[in-house]
Amino acid sequence: MQAAELFEQAIKPPEVARRLRVSLKSAYQWHQLWRDGGREALASRGPSGTRCRLSPRCGEKLAGYLDEARPPTAGWRTRCGPHRGWPR
């Protein structure tokens, strides 16, 4: 909603992009939305993309597998001895 407030103050998209640290393209898209539909047009519509197709049970199983596959955070052993971090 910060963008809407700035547009209402007649601040141009390049300045909105600079102030909000977004791309110029995003600022111009927001400005077009704001011009066409006002403040409501800039309201969040939630996360984009497709929803996860895994069932909750499958998601929990996958998380368990990933936790098992991950090595401990420090001092795990390799075939060459204890791991002390990556060489530089």
N, C-alpha and C positions, 0 to 999 in steps of 0.2 A: 504493500500500500504506500510505501515511501515514494515510489515512482508516480503514483496518481497524485500525491500531494505536490510533487515537483512540477508535474505537467499542469496542474491547476494554477500554479504560480507563473505559468508561461515560460518555464525553463525548457530549453531545447534538448532534444535527445542526446546530442554529444556531451552536453554538460551533465545530464542525468547518468549517462554511462560512466563518466569520470567519477562522479560523486558516489555512485553505488558500486563501483568497481565491477562493471559488467561489460560485455562486448557492445560495440556500437550497433551491431545487428540486433541484439536483444533489445536495446533501448528503442530502436526504431520500430521493432515489432510491438513492443509494449505501447508505444505512442499511438500506433495505428489501432490497436485494440481499444485503448482508452478513448481515442477520438470516435470510434464506431459505437462503443457500448458503455463508456464511462467507467467509473470506479469498479462496478460489479464485473466488468469484462476482465479485469486484472486479478480477480480473486482466484486463489489456488483451486485447481480441479483435482488435487491429489496426485499421487505418483503416476508417472507416465509409464508406458510399456505394458506388456502383457502380464497377467497375474501368474503366479507360480502354479504349475499344473500338478505338483506333487501333493499327495494327500498329507495331512498332518502327521500320520503315522510314518509314512515314507520319509518325510522331512526329518523326523526325530531319528530314524534309523541312519540316514545319511550323516547327520551331525555326529552320531556315535562312531560311525566308521571313520570320519575325518579326525575326530579326537584321538582314536586309537592309532591312526597312521602318523600323527604329528609327534616328533621327538620331544622329549622333555626340554625345557628352556635352557638349561645349562648343565654342562658336564656329562652329556650322554656319550656312550662308548661307541667307537667305530672299530673296524677290524684292525686299525693301526694304533689303537689306544684311546684314552679319553679325548674327547673333542674339546679344544680350547679356543675355538673361534676360527674364522677363515683366515688364511695367510694373507698378508698385505702385499 
